[in-house]
Amino acid sequence: MTSTDSAPKAPAKDPWDLPDVAGLVVGVLGGTGPQGKGLAYRLARAGQKVIIGSRAAERAQAAAEEIGHGVEGADNAEASRRSDIVIVAVPWEGHGKTLETLREELAGKLVVDCVNPLGFDKKGAYALKPEEGSAAEQAAALLPDSRVTAAFHHLSAVLLQDPEVDQIDTDVMVLGEERADVEIVQALAGRIPGMRGIFSGRLRNAHQVESLVANLISVNRRYKAHAGLRVTDV
């Protein structure tokens, strides 16, 4: 028996031992839309430095002034360059084109895709299946030099933007290829009171997470609610 055979194994890492992300700058592309603006507000209110990105810098700056809490506004390229983590909250219709134009600015960045590819007809919302498998996988294909994760899909924009709501009791499913990247996003979600970030698999499993929003829209319409998700027993 060699010395390495007899050496004690290191204890398993506590899955709730997450990094300190308080000093990271967060960019939100699509930050003038309801979801992006809501996420920017919640993260800034929790003390995170946030830069809103938009195709037009003026629109981003106007939204940033509306939010307050030190949020800044810039065009998408500048917001991407100045941020450590970039949340993609653009409409699905502009998802691919937006990311294609920002490949250089997003190189080396941790990208968090929260886009839900959905269609709507008179029966309600339904999931679309992108050629790459999911919005997150499309992002990974278009951004080969970025570290792409997926999270923040199931949040109510209404609750996010409501200043009377002090905490949002929901879990955030986080997907990604590298544990360290996933844990950064989990920790970022945990900065918002009431939220937990839960590891939920690799990017190949993003489609069903993105698709579940269609079900939540049906729940909200039937029950006049702003439903979220809780993962039990973890």
Phi, psi and omega in degrees: 000130180275168180296328180289329178295324186269352182293138180293144178287144176293143179298148179298142181291134176295121182296344178263006176274092188251155184287162175276117183249010187301331184269000183276144177270130182250124172261144178235105177280133189082026185286357176265352175276169185301314182292312181297317180295321179295317178295317179300316180298312183297316182291320179293320178297331178277358177105004180279143173282124187233137173238121177276136176247145175210165176299327178248122181301325182297318178296319179296318180293323177295318178294321179297318178296323178296320182286317184075210178056030177078008179293138176249159178237144180203171173288166186303320183295313180293318178300320179294314182298322188273356187253151173274320178240135180237117177269128179262110183232036181277161175299146182305322184299331181254007187301303185297313182297319180299313183291324178302319183284347184247014184305317183291314182294331182268359179299131180081356182271155169274115183255131179245109181269125179237023184277137179248110179287106184231150168243162180224137171218192185291349174271352179117201182276147175213154184280141171259151179247101178299156180303323181282349180116324181195168175298319181296320179289328173297316178301316180296323179291323182278341184236067185296340181259009177252164176256101189266132173232175178225134181189173175066031183281329195253029184260141177281121177297328179297312179293319181302321186270353185277110182293345178280346179270112184280327177216153182243108186277092182202160173256149179248117179280125185242127181238147179179171184269330184247129184302320182297320179292316179300318182293328175297317180291321175302315181295323178296316177300320181292349176290336182272121183306131179095341184265149168232144171264127184241123175299129187228021175114186181270173185299335179295345178261013185286332186302312183291332176290315177297320184293331185299340178299327177300322177292320180294325176298320177295319176301312183297321181291319182291317189256006181051053188233180173231068192291147172231199182233147167232134175264122185274156172067023171228000000 
